């Protein structure tokens, strides 16, 4: 018998706030986390904006020695994981740690460390490369460090599927618990890609917006959109079987009920025409949840602010939801957070949890110019009260990776 899987803990470090409460408040207020890049000297760069995490002092949240031996993406992940762990009441709970797992991914991993150590190699020679270079840079080390810190002795894995990473991580964790392979899994994603090499690389492939106006840079579904804005941060969930959560008598935020994963098998970076692969992922998630398309109350779109993504995702939503698509609010919170790459799906899933909890759908800010090919209700500029029983979140990654999850408002039945 399949187990019900509930959400008992949340953690976040984002461009809008360094915990879930401040992040969600920023989302509700329609704030922008986008500003000029401060992480490095932007002289000569065409892209000058990013959505950086503000006022994050690793040593204030982590042991100083511990923090020094981690890349920034890993620091963000561990801080968010500890928030979620405590939020779920696991820090004072007694439970079977061999059935307690971690599935946390990163699209790029420790790129900041790679760049730093490569410069050190060229400037000072091979003997000066840090002995911590490899464990700081590999993408699985967020999951590894979280498991060490939280004493999780069950599955410990890292999924890497570019911008679909966190959604795949949450979905796979959901299925593992549902199938009885674990009782609790800490899951999500983390990313710290605001580095010279990453910004230069994404700029060269014309993926990033060149706008110098923070309010007109990440503008999903707007006709004048020209690329995404890089973001950084981490989003972490504690997923748990309902029976286990009930035994612990812990608060429940919501329930994960559907997950779909597909591949375009079409192109390295461009989505398939019509968003065909994304449409199949949404259909698979609906089938997994056992609900009809009209049951969905809100869609948190991948909505990157690139010309192709927003057009094709709109087409994909219409393919699955038909005429009902025009009655479902669809928003892209990347208009506020930028694109957190491998962490995007997790922070956006947190938005979906809060939307079901508070019956509130967040806005797509910065929206001004209507695009005839993007004609759905994108909740322009101001969020609104709206009954949300089921929220669907999409994540689409380079390589043709597509993932959709469905989160249900918590109820006992």
Protein Blocks (a to p, Z undefined) as FASTA:
>chain_A
ZZddddfbdcdddfkbccfklmmmmmmnopafbdcdfkbccehiablcdcddehiafklm
mcfklmmmpcfklmmmmmmmmmmmmmnopmmcccdfklcccddddfklpmllmmmmmmmm
mmnojklpcfklmmmmpmklmmmmmmmmnopabdcddddehjlmmmmmmmmmmmmmmnop
afbdcedddddfbcfklmmmmmmnomaccbfbfklmbgghiakbgbdcddeddddddddd
fklmmmnopacfbdcfbdcdddfklafklccehilmmmmmmmmmmmmnopafklpmbdcd
fklopaklmmmmmmmmmmmnmmmlmmpccddfklmnopnhjmmmmmmmmmmmmmmmnopa
cddehiabdcfklccdehghiacddddfbdcdddddehhiacddddddddfZZ
